[in-house]
Amino acid sequence: MLAQLDDAYTLGPGDTINISVFNVPEYSGPQRVSADGSINLPAIGLVNVNGLTPEQAGSTIAIAYQRELRYPQITVVLQEPRPLRIAVSGEVSSPGVYTLSSNNAQFPTVSQALQAAGGVTQAADLYQVEVRRANGRRTSQIISLDLWALLNNGDVQQDLALRDGDAIVIGETNTVNVTESNQLSASNLAASAEEEILVAVVGEVFRPGAYKFEGGSNKSRTTVTQVVQSAGGIKPSADIRRIQVRRLTRSGREQIIDLNFWELLQSGSFNQDLVLQQGDTVIIPVASNPTPNEIAQITAANFSPDEVNVNVVGEVESPGRLQVPPNTTLAQAVLAAGGFTRRGRETVELIRLNPNGTVTQRSIEVSLNEGIDEVSNPLILNNDVITVGRNGRARFSDSLEDVLGPFFRLLAPFQLLF
């Protein structure tokens, strides 16, 4: 823990120290620790200070000067620290070894090392961050940090100052808290929003597949709703209570994150709109028995498409393929096609391709003034076909014309004589 931390700085190759020998200014001055960990002192030559604290180095130098000085008093001060080599592993964007420089003897911290490694992933467990320290000649330490205390409470003690050779290990969380994940994405510990990501969406969307989202300094982070919108919008047959995001951690383990967009619709809970990262897959399942009211709310949501296609054929004023709002009813689709002709029959055929690949055909008596009703006035789904047949009078007239038509055509030349 932090209370047991041995935070003493130990010298190594590249450090510049200032040595002060009391009453012997000619022996005093700056020294740079060489590659073998030694310094070359006046009168006595090489002294190894590698792995020693400045205080220990002063004692070692004093002992070496005893053959030249009666009571040597030596003070060693770190003047310019060497660059630190820090290893970062686990749930970061770019694990590896990084060289970090000190600034005016202010040593780089854990947060700065994580930023150098591209930031932590959304799968990171910030409650248990480990710093493994093998400081000089001392026994290795494992220091546990809680970076959530840094983010939530401003506990800067958790942002540990690093030492050369430290290793930072970011483990993966066992369960993903969507609120915390979104909070992490808004912090400067997270991976940069300027990086492009590739995510996939499958299931009940109109254009499933993989989508690339470019980053940028002014771009917001990619969320599930943005991915769904890019995939053509969610289908009315979707079960938005059981949306899942599948995410692979650095160890190869798969995380399953459950989202409830129905809660998002009902209460405006943005915590359900998860921020995504590189390689995520969004899965939209099929609803078993959606109610008309649920379908109406889904189609009115902004993660549904702006328009759906419907074919209205037969006895309407403007038959053909139409684009209508997603919450359009059967009656409204007929009206969008200009309404029934005088020959039209008010009982129409609704032909629909179902999510499981089957086709259904229903006969529905249309009332143009009726509201949404699953039986008599259902909502139109994408690529529905509405067939409006002839009414009885039109069928009788057409049949009569078929029978008498040849006779009247035969009499037509004789009519010209009168």
C-alpha positions, 0 to 999 in steps of 0.5 A: 500500500502507499503507506508502506512505499519506499519512495527513495530515489536510487542513482543510476547511469545518466544521473547528474549529481552535485558533490559538495566536500566540506572545506575542499572546493576543488573536490566539489562539483557536478558528476555524471553517473557513467554507464557502469554506475560509477563516478570519477572523483578527484584524487581517488578515481572511480566510485560505484554509486549505482543503486544507492540513494544520494545519502548512501552515495555520500557515505560511500564517497566519504569512506573512499575519501578517508585515505585523503581527508581526515574527517571528510564530510560529503553531501550529494544532491541529485541535480538532473535525474536520468530519463526513466524507462517504464513498462506499461502492460495490460488494458492500455491502448499501446502496451510496451516500454516508454522513456519518460523525462523528468521536469525540474526534478519532478518525476513523471507519474502513473497517469502520465505513463498511461497517457504515453501508452495511449490511455486505458481501455474501457475494460480496465479495472482502475480499482486495482492498478499495480506498480511493480518496483525493483528500486536499485539494490532493494527488494521488489515492491508491489504497490496497489493504486486506486485510480478511481479515487483519483478520478472521483475524489481528486486523490493525487496520492494515487497518482504515484511518482515513478522511478526508473524500471517501474512496471505498471500493470492494468488488469481487466474488470470482471464486470463492466459498469456502464456508468463508470465506463462512460465516466472513464471515457470522458477522462484524460486517462482514457484512450484518445478520441482522435483514434479511429475505431472499427466496430460491428453491429449484427442482428435487428438492424437494416444494414448489419456489418462492420463500420469505421468511425474516424476520430478527431479533436472535435469528435465525440466518442462513438456510442451504441446509438451512433453505430445503430444509426450508421447501420440503417437504424434498428428494426421494429422487431428488435428486443431493445431490452436485451442489447449486448456488446461483446468486447475482447480484453487484452488477455483474450477473454470476452466481456458481455455488457448488457444494455437496456435501451427500453430504459433509455426510452422511458427514463432518458438514462444515457448510462445505457448508451455505452461508449464503444472501443476498437473491436466491439460488437453490438448485438441486437436480438429479435423480440419474441412478442412485441406489443403495438405500443412498444413497436410504436415507441421504438419506431419513433426513437432516434435510433430507428430509421427516418423512413421505411419503404412500402409498396402500395399496389392496386386500386389506389390513386398513386400506386408504387413504392413509397418512403414513409415515416417509421411509425406509419400505420396501414391506413396512413400508407394507403392515404400516402398513396392517394387513397382508394380509387372509386374501384378500390376495395377497403379490405386490403392484403398486407404481405410481410417478410418476417425476421425468420425468413417466412412470409405472411399475408393478412386480409385487413379491412381498413378504416382511414380514421382509426388509430394504431391497432395491431389487428385492424390498423398495424404499423407498417414495417420496412418492405411491406406490400399492400395490395388493394383489390377491386370492390364488388361493383368494379368486379361486376362492371369488369365482368360485364365488359368482358362478356358484352365487350365483343358484342359492342365491338361487333356493332360498332361499324353499323352504328356509323351508318346511322 
